[in-house]
Amino acid sequence: MATMQAYGHWARLIVTGLCAVAALGLTGCGLLDEPGNSSPIVIPGTDELSTERPASISAATSATRSPDRTEVSPADSLDQAIRQARRVSVSNFRIGAVTATGEREDGLSGVHFSTPDRAVRCSTGNNGSDALACVGRKVDGPRRAPSDAPGGCDWDPDLVTLDAENIGRGGCANLYPVLYRSRILEFDSALTANRFSCLSRAAGLYCLESSSGDGFAITRDGFEEINGDDRAPGASSSSAESSAVPSR
Protein backbone atom coordinates (compact mmCIF):
# COMPACT_ATOMS: atom_id res chain seq x y z
CA MET A 1 0.00 0.00 0.00
CA ALA A 2 2.83 2.39 0.85
CA THR A 3 4.49 1.50 -2.43
CA MET A 4 1.38 2.45 -4.40
CA GLN A 5 1.09 5.79 -2.58
CA ALA A 6 4.72 6.58 -3.33
CA TYR A 7 4.25 5.70 -6.95
CA GLY A 8 1.17 7.93 -7.17
CA HIS A 9 3.09 10.77 -5.56
CA TRP A 10 5.96 10.55 -8.03
CA ALA A 11 3.54 10.18 -10.96
CA ARG A 12 1.84 13.43 -9.97
CA LEU A 13 5.21 15.17 -9.75
CA ILE A 14 6.24 13.91 -13.21
CA VAL A 15 2.95 14.98 -14.77
CA THR A 16 3.22 18.43 -13.15
CA GLY A 17 6.77 18.82 -14.41
CA LEU A 18 5.81 17.80 -17.94
CA CYS A 19 2.99 20.36 -17.94
CA ALA A 20 5.39 23.08 -16.77
CA VAL A 21 7.88 22.16 -19.47
CA ALA A 22 5.12 22.09 -22.04
CA ALA A 23 3.95 25.55 -20.97
CA LEU A 24 7.47 26.89 -21.15
CA GLY A 25 7.91 25.29 -24.53
CA LEU A 26 4.81 26.95 -25.91
CA THR A 27 5.95 30.33 -24.70
CA GLY A 28 9.50 29.89 -25.88
CA CYS A 29 8.49 28.60 -29.31
CA GLY A 30 6.53 31.84 -29.89
CA LEU A 31 3.34 30.74 -31.63
CA LEU A 32 2.56 34.43 -32.47
CA ASP A 33 5.61 34.41 -34.75
CA GLU A 34 4.20 31.74 -36.98
CA PRO A 35 3.18 32.98 -40.44
CA GLY A 36 -0.40 31.90 -40.08
CA ASN A 37 -0.95 34.01 -36.96
CA SER A 38 0.93 37.25 -37.76
CA SER A 39 -1.96 39.30 -39.22
CA PRO A 40 -3.88 39.94 -35.95
CA ILE A 41 -1.08 42.12 -34.52
CA VAL A 42 -0.49 44.24 -37.65
CA ILE A 43 -2.54 47.46 -38.27
CA PRO A 44 -2.75 47.63 -42.06
CA GLY A 45 -2.72 50.93 -43.94
CA THR A 46 -1.31 53.19 -41.21
CA ASP A 47 1.43 54.68 -43.39
CA GLU A 48 -0.90 55.23 -46.35
CA LEU A 49 -3.44 57.19 -44.30
CA SER A 50 -0.81 59.40 -42.67
CA THR A 51 0.58 60.48 -46.06
CA GLU A 52 -2.66 60.84 -48.02
CA ARG A 53 -4.64 63.02 -45.58
CA PRO A 54 -2.33 66.12 -45.63
CA ALA A 55 -2.24 65.96 -49.45
CA SER A 56 -6.03 66.34 -49.69
CA ILE A 57 -6.03 69.24 -47.20
CA SER A 58 -3.33 71.03 -49.18
CA ALA A 59 -5.25 70.63 -52.41
CA ALA A 60 -8.40 72.11 -50.89
CA THR A 61 -6.48 75.08 -49.50
CA SER A 62 -4.82 75.92 -52.82
CA ALA A 63 -8.14 75.61 -54.64
CA THR A 64 -9.75 78.32 -52.48
CA ARG A 65 -6.83 80.74 -52.61
CA SER A 66 -7.18 83.81 -54.86
CA PRO A 67 -4.12 83.75 -57.13
CA ASP A 68 -4.75 87.21 -58.61
CA ARG A 69 -4.46 89.07 -55.30
CA THR A 70 -1.71 87.02 -53.71
CA GLU A 71 0.54 87.56 -56.72
CA VAL A 72 0.33 91.37 -56.45
CA SER A 73 3.26 92.95 -54.68
CA PRO A 74 2.22 95.48 -51.99
CA ALA A 75 4.27 98.08 -53.86
CA ASP A 76 2.06 97.54 -56.94
CA SER A 77 -1.27 97.47 -55.09
CA LEU A 78 -4.07 99.95 -55.54
CA ASP A 79 -3.93 100.87 -51.86
CA GLN A 80 -0.26 101.83 -52.22
CA ALA A 81 -0.98 103.81 -55.39
CA ILE A 82 -3.55 105.89 -53.51
CA ARG A 83 -1.10 106.50 -50.66
CA GLN A 84 1.63 107.64 -53.04
CA ALA A 85 -0.52 109.84 -55.27
CA ARG A 86 -0.53 113.61 -54.97
CA ARG A 87 -2.93 114.50 -52.15
CA VAL A 88 -5.51 117.23 -52.43
CA SER A 89 -7.19 119.08 -49.57
CA VAL A 90 -10.86 118.28 -49.09
CA SER A 91 -11.46 121.88 -48.03
CA ASN A 92 -11.29 122.80 -51.72
CA PHE A 93 -14.04 120.34 -52.61
CA ARG A 94 -17.05 121.76 -50.81
CA ILE A 95 -18.54 123.42 -53.87
CA GLY A 96 -21.44 122.18 -55.99
CA ALA A 97 -24.87 122.80 -57.46
CA VAL A 98 -28.13 120.97 -56.96
CA THR A 99 -28.86 120.87 -60.70
CA ALA A 100 -26.70 120.73 -63.82
CA THR A 101 -27.40 124.39 -64.60
CA GLY A 102 -28.00 125.61 -61.06
CA GLU A 103 -25.98 128.14 -59.14
CA ARG A 104 -22.86 126.82 -57.44
CA GLU A 105 -22.64 127.15 -53.69
CA ASP A 106 -19.50 127.16 -51.56
CA GLY A 107 -18.87 125.92 -48.03
CA LEU A 108 -21.22 122.98 -48.38
CA SER A 109 -21.18 119.99 -46.05
CA GLY A 110 -19.71 116.81 -47.45
CA VAL A 111 -17.12 116.52 -50.20
CA HIS A 112 -17.98 116.79 -53.91
CA PHE A 113 -15.78 116.19 -56.94
CA SER A 114 -15.80 115.20 -60.60
CA THR A 115 -13.38 113.46 -62.97
CA PRO A 116 -11.58 115.68 -65.50
CA ASP A 117 -13.85 114.51 -68.33
CA ARG A 118 -16.94 115.07 -66.15
CA ALA A 119 -17.96 111.48 -66.87
CA VAL A 120 -18.19 110.73 -63.13
CA ARG A 121 -19.26 112.97 -60.25
CA CYS A 122 -19.29 112.05 -56.58
CA SER A 123 -20.53 113.31 -53.22
CA THR A 124 -19.98 112.18 -49.63
CA GLY A 125 -22.01 112.85 -46.49
CA ASN A 126 -24.88 114.33 -48.45
CA ASN A 127 -28.38 114.28 -46.95
CA GLY A 128 -26.94 112.82 -43.75
CA SER A 129 -25.97 109.50 -45.37
CA ASP A 130 -22.64 108.04 -44.25
CA ALA A 131 -21.73 106.86 -47.73
CA LEU A 132 -19.90 107.78 -50.90
CA ALA A 133 -22.19 108.13 -53.91
CA CYS A 134 -21.06 108.52 -57.51
CA VAL A 135 -22.90 108.84 -60.80
CA GLY A 136 -21.52 107.65 -64.15
CA ARG A 137 -22.98 106.04 -67.24
CA LYS A 138 -20.53 103.16 -67.00
CA VAL A 139 -22.09 102.06 -63.70
CA ASP A 140 -24.99 100.64 -65.71
CA GLY A 141 -26.92 99.10 -62.83
CA PRO A 142 -30.37 97.44 -62.91
CA ARG A 143 -32.82 99.45 -64.97
CA ARG A 144 -35.59 99.10 -62.40
CA ALA A 145 -35.64 99.52 -58.64
CA PRO A 146 -35.72 96.28 -56.61
CA SER A 147 -38.93 95.19 -54.91
CA ASP A 148 -37.59 96.21 -51.48
CA ALA A 149 -36.79 99.78 -52.52
CA PRO A 150 -38.39 102.41 -50.23
CA GLY A 151 -41.52 104.17 -51.39
CA GLY A 152 -40.93 107.26 -53.53
CA CYS A 153 -37.49 106.04 -54.63
CA ASP A 154 -36.14 108.00 -57.59
CA TRP A 155 -34.19 105.08 -59.03
CA ASP A 156 -31.01 105.82 -60.96
CA PRO A 157 -29.20 102.87 -62.60
CA ASP A 158 -26.10 105.02 -63.04
CA LEU A 159 -25.68 105.59 -59.29
CA VAL A 160 -23.25 103.59 -57.15
CA THR A 161 -23.06 103.80 -53.34
CA LEU A 162 -20.26 102.66 -51.08
CA ASP A 163 -20.26 102.22 -47.32
CA ALA A 164 -18.61 99.92 -44.76
CA GLU A 165 -20.98 97.02 -45.52
CA ASN A 166 -22.09 97.26 -49.12
CA ILE A 167 -21.43 98.36 -52.68
CA GLY A 168 -24.76 99.25 -54.30
CA ARG A 169 -24.96 99.32 -58.07
CA GLY A 170 -27.97 101.48 -58.77
CA GLY A 171 -29.73 103.45 -56.06
CA CYS A 172 -32.29 106.05 -55.06
CA ALA A 173 -31.00 109.41 -56.28
CA ASN A 174 -33.22 111.28 -53.81
CA LEU A 175 -31.68 109.35 -50.90
CA TYR A 176 -28.09 109.71 -52.15
CA PRO A 177 -27.98 113.08 -53.93
CA VAL A 178 -24.83 113.78 -55.93
CA LEU A 179 -24.11 117.43 -56.67
CA TYR A 180 -23.29 118.92 -60.07
CA ARG A 181 -20.59 121.40 -61.10
CA SER A 182 -18.20 120.24 -58.38
CA ARG A 183 -14.45 120.75 -58.63
CA ILE A 184 -12.21 118.48 -60.67
CA LEU A 185 -10.08 115.76 -59.12
CA GLU A 186 -7.16 115.90 -61.53
CA PHE A 187 -5.48 112.84 -62.97
CA ASP A 188 -2.94 111.13 -60.68
CA SER A 189 -4.43 112.88 -57.66
CA ALA A 190 -6.05 111.27 -54.63
CA LEU A 191 -8.66 112.57 -52.22
CA THR A 192 -9.51 111.19 -48.78
CA ALA A 193 -12.77 112.08 -47.05
CA ASN A 194 -13.33 110.28 -43.75
CA ARG A 195 -13.24 106.54 -44.59
CA PHE A 196 -13.25 107.01 -48.35
CA SER A 197 -10.28 107.46 -50.67
CA CYS A 198 -10.49 108.00 -54.41
CA LEU A 199 -7.76 108.00 -57.04
CA SER A 200 -8.21 109.74 -60.38
CA ARG A 201 -6.37 108.22 -63.33
CA ALA A 202 -6.67 108.65 -67.08
CA ALA A 203 -8.21 105.18 -67.18
CA GLY A 204 -10.92 106.10 -64.66
CA LEU A 205 -11.84 106.61 -61.02
CA TYR A 206 -10.90 104.16 -58.23
CA CYS A 207 -12.51 104.46 -54.77
CA LEU A 208 -12.02 102.41 -51.57
CA GLU A 209 -13.61 102.23 -48.13
CA SER A 210 -10.94 101.95 -45.41
CA SER A 211 -12.53 99.53 -42.92
CA SER A 212 -13.35 96.84 -45.50
CA GLY A 213 -10.68 97.62 -48.10
CA ASP A 214 -13.35 97.16 -50.78
CA GLY A 215 -14.54 99.62 -53.37
CA PHE A 216 -15.28 100.17 -57.02
CA ALA A 217 -13.75 101.39 -60.24
CA ILE A 218 -15.55 103.31 -62.99
CA THR A 219 -13.40 103.22 -66.09
CA ARG A 220 -13.72 103.34 -69.85
CA ASP A 221 -14.13 99.57 -69.75
CA GLY A 222 -17.10 99.75 -67.37
CA PHE A 223 -17.86 99.22 -63.69
CA GLU A 224 -15.96 96.82 -61.43
CA GLU A 225 -15.85 95.98 -57.74
CA ILE A 226 -12.27 96.17 -56.46
CA ASN A 227 -10.10 95.73 -53.37
CA GLY A 228 -7.08 97.65 -52.10
CA ASP A 229 -4.90 94.57 -52.64
CA ASP A 230 -5.64 94.51 -56.38
CA ARG A 231 -3.04 95.66 -58.84
CA ALA A 232 -3.01 99.41 -59.38
CA PRO A 233 -3.90 100.64 -62.88
CA GLY A 234 -0.75 100.84 -64.97
CA ALA A 235 1.46 99.58 -62.12
CA SER A 236 3.65 97.40 -64.35
CA SER A 237 3.94 99.85 -67.22
CA SER A 238 4.71 102.73 -64.86
CA SER A 239 7.51 100.76 -63.23
CA ALA A 240 8.96 99.83 -66.58
CA GLU A 241 8.81 103.38 -67.88
CA SER A 242 10.41 104.86 -64.77
CA SER A 243 13.26 102.38 -64.92
CA ALA A 244 13.81 103.10 -68.60
CA VAL A 245 14.14 106.87 -68.13
CA PRO A 246 17.68 107.86 -67.06
CA SER A 247 18.00 110.25 -64.14
CA ARG A 248 19.65 113.59 -64.67
C-alpha positions in Angstrom: 0.0 0.0 0.0 2.8 2.4 0.9 4.5 1.5 -2.4 1.4 2.4 -4.4 1.1 5.8 -2.6 4.7 6.6 -3.3 4.2 5.7 -6.9 1.2 7.9 -7.2 3.1 10.8 -5.6 6.0 10.5 -8.0 3.5 10.2 -11.0 1.8 13.4 -10.0 5.2 15.2 -9.8 6.2 13.9 -13.2 2.9 15.0 -14.8 3.2 18.4 -13.1 6.8 18.8 -14.4 5.8 17.8 -17.9 3.0 20.4 -17.9 5.4 23.1 -16.8 7.9 22.2 -19.5 5.1 22.1 -22.0 3.9 25.5 -21.0 7.5 26.9 -21.2 7.9 25.3 -24.5 4.8 26.9 -25.9 5.9 30.3 -24.7 9.5 29.9 -25.9 8.5 28.6 -29.3 6.5 31.8 -29.9 3.3 30.7 -31.6 2.6 34.4 -32.5 5.6 34.4 -34.7 4.2 31.7 -37.0 3.2 33.0 -40.4 -0.4 31.9 -40.1 -1.0 34.0 -37.0 0.9 37.3 -37.8 -2.0 39.3 -39.2 -3.9 39.9 -36.0 -1.1 42.1 -34.5 -0.5 44.2 -37.6 -2.5 47.5 -38.3 -2.8 47.6 -42.1 -2.7 50.9 -43.9 -1.3 53.2 -41.2 1.4 54.7 -43.4 -0.9 55.2 -46.3 -3.4 57.2 -44.3 -0.8 59.4 -42.7 0.6 60.5 -46.1 -2.7 60.8 -48.0 -4.6 63.0 -45.6 -2.3 66.1 -45.6 -2.2 66.0 -49.4 -6.0 66.3 -49.7 -6.0 69.2 -47.2 -3.3 71.0 -49.2 -5.2 70.6 -52.4 -8.4 72.1 -50.9 -6.5 75.1 -49.5 -4.8 75.9 -52.8 -8.1 75.6 -54.6 -9.7 78.3 -52.5 -6.8 80.7 -52.6 -7.2 83.8 -54.9 -4.1 83.8 -57.1 -4.7 87.2 -58.6 -4.5 89.1 -55.3 -1.7 87.0 -53.7 0.5 87.6 -56.7 0.3 91.4 -56.5 3.3 93.0 -54.7 2.2 95.5 -52.0 4.3 98.1 -53.9 2.1 97.5 -56.9 -1.3 97.5 -55.1 -4.1 100.0 -55.5 -3.9 100.9 -51.9 -0.3 101.8 -52.2 -1.0 103.8 -55.4 -3.6 105.9 -53.5 -1.1 106.5 -50.7 1.6 107.6 -53.0 -0.5 109.8 -55.3 -0.5 113.6 -55.0 -2.9 114.5 -52.2 -5.5 117.2 -52.4 -7.2 119.1 -49.6 -10.9 118.3 -49.1 -11.5 121.9 -48.0 -11.3 122.8 -51.7 -14.0 120.3 -52.6 -17.1 121.8 -50.8 -18.5 123.4 -53.9 -21.4 122.2 -56.0 -24.9 122.8 -57.5 -28.1 121.0 -57.0 -28.9 120.9 -60.7 -26.7 120.7 -63.8 -27.4 124.4 -64.6 -28.0 125.6 -61.1 -26.0 128.1 -59.1 -22.9 126.8 -57.4 -22.6 127.1 -53.7 -19.5 127.2 -51.6 -18.9 125.9 -48.0 -21.2 123.0 -48.4 -21.2 120.0 -46.1 -19.7 116.8 -47.4 -17.1 116.5 -50.2 -18.0 116.8 -53.9 -15.8 116.2 -56.9 -15.8 115.2 -60.6 -13.4 113.5 -63.0 -11.6 115.7 -65.5 -13.9 114.5 -68.3 -16.9 115.1 -66.2 -18.0 111.5 -66.9 -18.2 110.7 -63.1 -19.3 113.0 -60.3 -19.3 112.0 -56.6 -20.5 113.3 -53.2 -20.0 112.2 -49.6 -22.0 112.8 -46.5 -24.9 114.3 -48.4 -28.4 114.3 -47.0 -26.9 112.8 -43.7 -26.0 109.5 -45.4 -22.6 108.0 -44.3 -21.7 106.9 -47.7 -19.9 107.8 -50.9 -22.2 108.1 -53.9 -21.1 108.5 -57.5 -22.9 108.8 -60.8 -21.5 107.7 -64.2 -23.0 106.0 -67.2 -20.5 103.2 -67.0 -22.1 102.1 -63.7 -25.0 100.6 -65.7 -26.9 99.1 -62.8 -30.4 97.4 -62.9 -32.8 99.4 -65.0 -35.6 99.1 -62.4 -35.6 99.5 -58.6 -35.7 96.3 -56.6 -38.9 95.2 -54.9 -37.6 96.2 -51.5 -36.8 99.8 -52.5 -38.4 102.4 -50.2 -41.5 104.2 -51.4 -40.9 107.3 -53.5 -37.5 106.0 -54.6 -36.1 108.0 -57.6 -34.2 105.1 -59.0 -31.0 105.8 -61.0 -29.2 102.9 -62.6 -26.1 105.0 -63.0 -25.7 105.6 -59.3 -23.2 103.6 -57.1 -23.1 103.8 -53.3 -20.3 102.7 -51.1 -20.3 102.2 -47.3 -18.6 99.9 -44.8 -21.0 97.0 -45.5 -22.1 97.3 -49.1 -21.4 98.4 -52.7 -24.8 99.3 -54.3 -25.0 99.3 -58.1 -28.0 101.5 -58.8 -29.7 103.5 -56.1 -32.3 106.1 -55.1 -31.0 109.4 -56.3 -33.2 111.3 -53.8 -31.7 109.4 -50.9 -28.1 109.7 -52.1 -28.0 113.1 -53.9 -24.8 113.8 -55.9 -24.1 117.4 -56.7 -23.3 118.9 -60.1 -20.6 121.4 -61.1 -18.2 120.2 -58.4 -14.5 120.7 -58.6 -12.2 118.5 -60.7 -10.1 115.8 -59.1 -7.2 115.9 -61.5 -5.5 112.8 -63.0 -2.9 111.1 -60.7 -4.4 112.9 -57.7 -6.0 111.3 -54.6 -8.7 112.6 -52.2 -9.5 111.2 -48.8 -12.8 112.1 -47.1 -13.3 110.3 -43.8 -13.2 106.5 -44.6 -13.3 107.0 -48.4 -10.3 107.5 -50.7 -10.5 108.0 -54.4 -7.8 108.0 -57.0 -8.2 109.7 -60.4 -6.4 108.2 -63.3 -6.7 108.6 -67.1 -8.2 105.2 -67.2 -10.9 106.1 -64.7 -11.8 106.6 -61.0 -10.9 104.2 -58.2 -12.5 104.5 -54.8 -12.0 102.4 -51.6 -13.6 102.2 -48.1 -10.9 102.0 -45.4 -12.5 99.5 -42.9 -13.4 96.8 -45.5 -10.7 97.6 -48.1 -13.3 97.2 -50.8 -14.5 99.6 -53.4 -15.3 100.2 -57.0 -13.7 101.4 -60.2 -15.5 103.3 -63.0 -13.4 103.2 -66.1 -13.7 103.3 -69.9 -14.1 99.6 -69.8 -17.1 99.7 -67.4 -17.9 99.2 -63.7 -16.0 96.8 -61.4 -15.8 96.0 -57.7 -12.3 96.2 -56.5 -10.1 95.7 -53.4 -7.1 97.6 -52.1 -4.9 94.6 -52.6 -5.6 94.5 -56.4 -3.0 95.7 -58.8 -3.0 99.4 -59.4 -3.9 100.6 -62.9 -0.7 100.8 -65.0 1.5 99.6 -62.1 3.6 97.4 -64.4 3.9 99.8 -67.2 4.7 102.7 -64.9 7.5 100.8 -63.2 9.0 99.8 -66.6 8.8 103.4 -67.9 10.4 104.9 -64.8 13.3 102.4 -64.9 13.8 103.1 -68.6 14.1 106.9 -68.1 17.7 107.9 -67.1 18.0 110.2 -64.1 19.7 113.6 -64.7 
